[in-house]
Amino acid sequence: MTATESAEGFVRACGLGELEEDTPHRVEVDGVPVSLVRTDGEVFAINDVCSHANVSLSEGEVENCQIECWLHGSTFDLRTGKPSGLPATRPVPVYPVKIVGDDVLVSVTQES
């Protein structure tokens, strides 16, 4: 999926209705692979590449505001990108998200 441009460095990544609760959704924003996760009433955007094994995080599971890499079980906090479970030791980038109407907007130029 290719995102479309929006104002203020934010890009439309998808519609809010496309995101299922606790189910990662992979999109590409300005050439950057991003995993969008809707959980506990919020939407988070985290780089979709595990810092340990270079595989897609959007194929993993979400629980307690964390996403788990399906390959080796590393977990990352959706708010900070910091690893909270080994074997990963390096964080992955997280990105600001805005909800405008039914649009989910992400800025990959502004890491949180």
C-alpha positions as CSV (number, residue, x, y, z in Angstrom):
1,M,0.0,0.0,0.0
2,T,1.3,3.4,-0.9
3,A,0.5,6.4,1.3
4,T,-0.7,9.7,-0.1
5,E,0.8,13.1,0.9
6,S,-0.8,15.4,3.6
7,A,0.1,18.6,5.3
8,E,2.8,19.2,8.0
9,G,5.0,16.2,7.0
10,F,2.2,13.7,7.8
11,V,1.1,11.2,5.2
12,R,-2.2,9.3,5.0
13,A,-1.2,5.7,5.7
14,C,-4.7,4.1,5.8
15,G,-8.2,4.4,7.0
16,L,-8.9,3.9,10.7
17,G,-11.5,1.3,9.8
18,E,-8.8,-0.8,8.2
19,L,-7.1,-1.4,11.5
20,E,-8.3,-4.3,13.6
21,E,-7.7,-4.2,17.4
22,D,-4.3,-5.7,18.3
23,T,-3.6,-6.8,14.8
24,P,-0.5,-5.2,13.1
25,H,-1.2,-3.7,9.7
26,R,1.8,-3.2,7.3
27,V,2.0,0.0,5.2
28,E,4.7,1.9,3.4
29,V,5.1,5.6,4.1
30,D,7.5,7.5,1.9
31,G,9.4,4.3,1.2
32,V,9.6,3.3,4.9
33,P,7.9,0.0,6.0
34,V,5.7,0.8,9.0
35,S,3.5,-1.4,11.2
36,L,0.4,0.3,12.4
37,V,-1.3,-1.1,15.5
38,R,-4.6,-0.1,17.0
39,T,-4.7,-1.1,20.7
40,D,-6.5,0.3,23.8
41,G,-8.1,3.1,21.9
42,E,-4.8,4.4,20.4
43,V,-3.0,3.9,17.1
44,F,0.8,3.4,17.1
45,A,3.3,3.5,14.2
46,I,6.5,1.5,14.6
47,N,9.1,0.6,12.0
48,D,8.2,-2.7,10.5
49,V,11.7,-4.2,10.6
50,C,12.9,-6.1,13.7
51,S,16.3,-4.7,14.9
52,H,17.5,-8.2,15.7
53,A,16.6,-10.3,12.7
54,N,15.6,-7.9,9.9
55,V,12.1,-9.5,9.5
56,S,8.6,-7.9,9.4
57,L,7.2,-7.1,12.8
58,S,3.7,-6.8,11.3
59,E,3.6,-10.6,11.1
60,G,3.9,-10.8,14.9
61,E,1.4,-10.6,17.7
62,V,0.4,-7.7,19.9
63,E,-0.3,-7.8,23.6
64,N,0.0,-5.2,26.4
65,C,1.1,-2.4,24.0
66,Q,4.0,-4.5,22.7
67,I,4.6,-6.2,19.4
68,E,6.4,-9.5,19.2
69,C,8.7,-10.5,16.4
70,W,7.5,-13.8,15.0
71,L,10.9,-15.2,14.3
72,H,12.8,-15.1,17.6
73,G,10.2,-13.7,20.0
74,S,11.8,-10.3,20.7
75,T,9.2,-7.8,21.9
76,F,9.1,-4.0,21.4
77,D,7.2,-1.3,23.2
78,L,4.8,0.3,20.7
79,R,5.2,3.7,22.5
80,T,9.0,3.9,22.5
81,G,10.3,1.2,20.2
82,K,12.6,-0.1,23.0
83,P,13.0,-3.9,23.1
84,S,11.4,-5.4,26.1
85,G,12.4,-9.0,25.4
86,L,15.6,-10.6,24.1
87,P,17.3,-11.4,21.8
88,A,16.8,-7.8,20.4
89,T,18.9,-5.2,22.2
90,R,18.4,-2.2,19.9
91,P,15.2,-0.2,19.6
92,V,13.2,0.3,16.4
93,P,12.0,3.8,15.4
94,V,8.5,4.8,16.3
95,Y,6.6,7.6,14.4
96,P,4.0,10.2,15.4
97,V,0.4,9.4,14.4
98,K,-2.6,11.8,13.9
99,I,-6.2,10.7,13.3
100,V,-8.1,13.1,11.1
101,G,-11.7,11.9,10.5
102,D,-11.2,8.3,9.3
103,D,-7.6,8.9,8.1
104,V,-4.6,7.6,9.9
105,L,-1.7,10.0,9.2
106,V,1.9,9.1,10.0
107,S,5.1,11.2,9.8
108,V,8.3,9.1,9.2
109,T,10.4,12.3,9.2
110,Q,9.7,12.9,12.9
111,E,10.7,10.0,15.1
112,S,9.3,10.0,18.6
